């Protein structure tokens, strides 16, 4: 079998907006401030940009975790921009996040209001992985290479 270098054809051009990835996930939540607090305090992410409305309500935040970004937006009523909590549906995607300590992050997320869907268990490909639903309805596979 031929060894494949998966990074041979990776786009090397810098992004036109410094600090952004070429592919960025954008999610919608009811309360951006609470979501940013959860992601930064519990999951150890960093908020690198926030935008408030004229009343001081947080409408948008760009969050970074180990070089990867995602955007948290305010959900809008009567719009397609809804959170899983609004729709009572399972999200159509799952975040897959690597950490240094799955068991610790799983416990901290649960203690902060996340629901454990699958306890940490070793996967056939060599990751220790847990699945949780955060307080905003999004699913996270938390993994570490063992």
C-alpha positions in Angstrom: 0.0 0.0 0.0 1.3 3.4 -0.9 2.0 5.9 1.9 -0.1 9.0 1.4 0.9 12.4 2.7 -2.5 13.9 3.3 -0.9 17.4 3.4 0.7 17.4 0.0 -2.1 19.3 -1.6 -3.1 21.5 1.3 -3.9 25.1 0.4 -0.9 27.1 1.7 -2.2 30.6 0.8 -3.0 32.7 3.9 -6.7 33.5 4.5 -7.8 37.0 3.5 -9.0 37.6 7.1 -5.9 37.0 9.3 -6.6 34.4 12.0 -9.5 32.7 10.3 -9.6 29.2 8.9 -10.6 28.4 5.3 -13.5 26.4 6.7 -15.2 27.8 9.8 -18.3 26.4 11.5 -21.0 28.9 12.5 -23.6 28.0 15.1 -26.7 29.7 16.5 -27.7 29.9 20.2 -30.3 31.7 22.2 -27.8 33.4 24.5 -24.4 34.2 23.0 -23.0 35.4 26.3 -23.9 32.2 28.1 -22.5 30.1 25.2 -19.2 32.1 25.2 -18.9 31.6 29.0 -19.4 27.9 28.6 -17.0 27.4 25.8 -14.3 29.6 27.3 -14.6 28.7 31.0 -15.5 25.0 30.7 -13.9 23.9 27.4 -10.9 26.3 27.7 -11.5 28.0 24.4 -10.6 31.7 23.7 -13.0 34.4 22.6 -11.1 36.4 20.1 -13.8 38.8 18.8 -17.2 39.8 20.1 -19.9 42.1 18.7 -22.6 43.7 20.8 -25.8 45.5 19.7 -26.6 49.0 20.9 -28.1 47.7 24.1 -25.0 45.7 25.0 -26.4 42.3 24.1 -23.8 40.0 22.7 -24.8 39.1 19.1 -21.7 37.4 17.7 -18.4 35.9 18.9 -15.5 34.2 17.2 -14.1 31.4 19.4 -10.7 29.7 19.0 -9.5 26.3 20.2 -5.9 25.4 19.4 -5.8 27.2 16.1 -9.3 26.3 14.9 -12.2 28.8 14.9 -15.9 28.7 15.1 -18.5 31.4 15.2 -21.3 31.7 17.8 -24.3 33.8 16.6 -27.5 34.9 18.2 -30.4 32.7 17.0 -33.2 34.7 15.4 -36.9 34.0 15.8 -39.0 33.4 12.6 -35.8 32.7 10.8 -33.8 29.7 9.5 -31.1 30.8 12.0 -32.3 28.7 14.9 -30.5 26.7 17.5 -31.1 22.9 18.2 -32.9 24.0 21.3 -35.4 26.0 19.2 -36.2 23.2 16.9 -35.9 20.2 19.4 -33.9 18.4 16.8 -30.5 16.7 16.9 -27.9 18.8 15.1 -27.0 17.6 11.7 -23.3 17.6 12.6 -21.1 16.7 15.6 -18.0 18.6 16.7 -15.0 16.3 17.1 -12.6 18.0 19.6 -9.3 16.7 20.8 -8.2 17.4 24.3 -5.4 16.3 26.6 -7.8 14.7 29.2 -11.2 13.4 28.0 -12.3 12.3 31.4 -11.6 15.7 33.0 -13.3 17.6 30.2 -16.3 15.3 30.2 -16.7 15.8 34.0 -16.3 19.6 33.7 -18.8 19.8 30.8 -21.3 17.7 32.7 -20.9 19.8 35.9 -21.6 22.9 33.8 -24.9 21.6 32.3 -23.9 19.3 29.4 -25.5 15.9 29.1 -23.3 12.9 28.7 -24.6 10.8 25.7 -21.8 8.3 25.6 -19.3 7.8 28.5 -15.6 7.8 27.6 -14.6 4.6 25.8 -11.8 3.4 23.7 -12.5 3.4 19.9 -11.1 0.9 17.5 -8.9 3.7 15.8 -7.2 4.4 19.1 -9.0 7.4 20.5 -10.6 7.6 24.0 -13.9 9.4 23.1 -17.0 10.6 24.9 -20.1 12.2 23.4 -21.9 15.1 25.1 -24.7 17.5 24.3 -23.9 21.0 25.5 -26.5 23.3 27.1 -27.2 24.9 23.7 -28.1 21.6 22.0 -24.9 20.9 20.1 -23.2 17.5 20.2 -19.5 17.2 21.0 -17.2 14.1 20.6 -14.4 14.8 23.0 -11.4 12.7 22.2 -7.8 12.1 23.1 -5.2 9.9 21.3 -4.2 7.1 23.6 
